[in-house]
Amino acid sequence: MELRQLAYLVAVAEEQNFTRAAERVHISQSGISAQIRRLEREVGAELFDRSARTVTLTVAGEAALGHARTALAAAGAVGQAVGEVTELIRGRLTVGMVIGCTITPLFDALATFHKAHPGVEISLLEDSSDRLADGVRTGAVDVALIGAATATPDGLEALTILSERLIAAVPAGHPLAEQRRVTLRDLTAYPIVCMPPGTGLRTVFDQACAAQDIQPSIALQASAADAIADLAARRLGVAILSDSMAARYRDRLTARTIDDIETPALLALIWKSTHNPSVRELLVHSRQAFTDLLELDR
């Protein structure tokens, strides 16, 4: 009995089709069928019912499937343990990034990590901060860069990258541009352009409005800071941005700190567990990349 045969057993059981299973494990359909037949002869029982279009497990197959998965997991754990000792890390790593993020040190971290550990397959997922945090909690995402309203989201570990006040940004000639101080109630007279719900910046803004029983007029929403700035520059509303975001548009927008929103908007790297050596290593590279960014900004 070989591990590859157990892998084929799992693939056919999950795909319920020999052709799809063969494509999944990169072998010909005839090859996977022959290996399953060989396994069946070895265990002395048919593992699949092939009488219908959809291939299903027999009672013997059901009994074998759990043990096959356990054996494959154990083999993978052996490889990972040896890899840690020999500093050779393999596996998969799913990294999340909030939609519209323009801070690139995460890409630098991924590049240096990939160079150091080419055996790790990396996938990048863009989504809202809320959904990424949920993905980290469930294990669907290993590490994520999100916008947050609290330093450490519930049940997760976090490294705060940026902590910034909220800014109202308006074009020249706008009444708010003439004021030295801007409050939330000053904004109620104007339409607002901001990020959508589920983002850290929007959560901070909504919570501050709710605390004062203020209902702002959200005219337009966009996930990218560039889009928000462009809409505000065209006088379609007051842009709500973070300090560093607003600084990029000082050539066309006047920035005013919103005095009565003291809770900062955060950009944070989050994770749930460092038992995975790939996660530990990526965090090392990420800390270095973001430290370099912060030092350049000083």
Secondary structure by P-SEA (a helix, b strand, c coil): ccaaaaaaaaaaaaaccaaaaaaaacccaaaaaaaaaaaaaaaccccccccccbbbbcaaaaaaaaaaaaaaaaaaaaaaaaaaaacccbbbbbbbbcccccccaaaaaaaaaaaacccbbbbbbbccaaaaaaaaaaccccbbbbbccccccccbbbbbcbbbbbbbbbcccccccccccccccccccbbbbbbccccaaaaaaaaaaaaaccccccccccccaaaaaaaaaaccbbbbbcaaaaaaacccbbbbccccccccccbbbbbcccccaaaaaaaaaaaaaaaaaaaaac
